[in-house]
Amino acid sequence: MGSGIARVAAAAGHDVIIADAVAGATQRSQANLAKTMDREVDKGRYSRDAADEVMSRIKYHWEPIGDDLSPFRHCGLVIEAIVEDLETKRTLFRRLENVVTADAILATNTSSLSVASIASACEVSGRVVGIHFFNPAPLMPLVEVIPWLGGEMTIAPAAYALMKQWNKTPVLATDTPGFIVNRIARPFYGESLRLLDEGVADIATIDWAMKTFGKFRMGPFELMDFIGNDVNYAVTRSVFEAMFFDPRYKPSLTQKRLIESGFFGKKTGRGYYDYRAGAVVPVPSQDEALGRQMFDRVLAMLINEAVDAVFMGVASPEDVDLAMTKGVNYPKGLLAWANEIGLDTVLGRLQALYDEYGEDRYRPSPLLRRMVRDKQRFFA
């Protein structure tokens, strides 16, 4: 992720320095970036001269960074893309502020941790902001810009404007668990896992249903294996705990057991699917009625989460739909999808689930109820 962000900044004309605490990481970064840019030249996206110019703007600190953060002393913006651990990030920011200039911006690329918690480690905390890229950073257009309560008023707008200069699509999110995308996307995984746990269908059939009826590029289990089940579970758990154990975000025991078994997905050769040589690929049961039923259920949960994000002031309706289409490649914005289906239809599906299960997990958003009652639509 750090290398990808560095490439984006260099392509926008900035001088960049990459440093890492892990021995050999910067060497791997240089090799990977060189290979990537060679591939871009082969595909005709860059001329050789243009690719070399981008690479010339990136400098590397070859030794593990350790306690000496002086390589960053002249940077106007430092973006951390380190391990997703709060105390590790807080320690880094506390040390960084003693090295950089007084007007430098410190940005965290955290995907789900509190920006306020990270910023509060600094004595001069107002210059901290969340700038969350999506992987791979050079290809994914979305960037979530996250101001926090103690941030200086000019910092988030400056970060937003800079991301536009970097040819990214920025959206503003409040400093809430998961921000926009990682909050709203939870039911894509969580409700699909619930269908599996209940024995409604197997993983191949659930994936087939979401791709066939929803036109999603990947099914939820394929995507979790691609992301890494350890990573996906960690984000789910982080959001669940940060939301005071709201049952809407409750992790799955099935996924926990998978992780405990070391089945992280493609990177380990096994996850929900078996990627080892000779493994049998499961065949979905292409039952259209069942597939439609499962898709409708997951989509209703996704829409409810998107509506509730608007209700709770996480982001504007426009930024919610932009984030989900540009950040995770959803085929449609969820609020536009709700308009298309009919908000009353979505509410009916959620209410039926709530009545059947009696779980707060399925409670419809008050904003959804209100809009149905008042015969309103999004973007009207």
CORZIQUI-V261398 format. One line per field, one symbol per residue. phi: phi as a letter, one per 20 degrees, with the letter a starting at -180 (. if undefined). psi: psi as a letter, one per 20 degrees, with the letter a starting at -180 (. if undefined). burial: + if it has 24 or more other ideal C-beta (glycine too) atoms within 12 Angstrom, else -. A space follows every 10 residues. Layout:
phi: ???
psi: ???
burial: ???
This chain:
phi: .ffffgffff feoeeccdcb eegnffffff ffffffffff ffenecffff fffgffeddc efegfleeeg gefdfebdde cegecfffff fffffffedf ffefedcdeg ebffffffff fefdefeebe ceedeegfee ffcedcfcge fffeffffff fffffemdde cecffcgnle ffeffgfgef ffffffffmf aefffffgff ffedmffcff fgfffffoff fffffgfffg ffelmfffdf fefgffffff eneepgfdnb bfdddfgnfe efdfeeefff fffffgffff fffgffffff gemfafgfff ffffeeeclf fbffffffgf foffffffff ffffffemdf gdfffgffff ffgeldcfmf
psi: gggggggggh hjjqpqppqq ippighghgg gggggghghh ghijhqrggg ghgghhipqp ohqphciojh hjhjphppop laqmpghggg gghhhgiigr rhjqppqpkq iiqphghghi iqgniijqqp norqpphhhp hqppporrhj qqhigghggg hghghjkrnq qpqrmqpicf gighighhgg hghggghijg rrhhhggggh hghikqhqrh hgghhghohg gggggggggg ghklkpihjp rphghghggh ijnibhiiiq chrojqpiqp pqpqomoggg ggggghgggh ggghhgghhg hjkgrqhghg hgghhhhjkq hqphhhgggg hphhgggggg hggghghkqi hjpqphhggg hggjlrqqk.
burial: ++++++++++ +----+++++ +---++--++ -++--++--+ ---------- +--++-++++ +---+---+- ++--++++++ ++++-+--++ -++++++-++ ---+++++++ ++++++++++ ++-+++++++ +++++-++-+ ++++++++-+ +---++-+++ -++--+-+++ ++++++++++ ++++++++++ ++++++---+ ++++++++++ +-++-+-+++ ++++++++++ ++++++++++ -++--+-+++ ++-++--++- --++++---- +++------- ---+------ +--+++++++ ++++++++++ ++-++-+-++ ++++++++++ +-+++++++- +-+--++-++ --++------ +++++-+++- ++-----+--
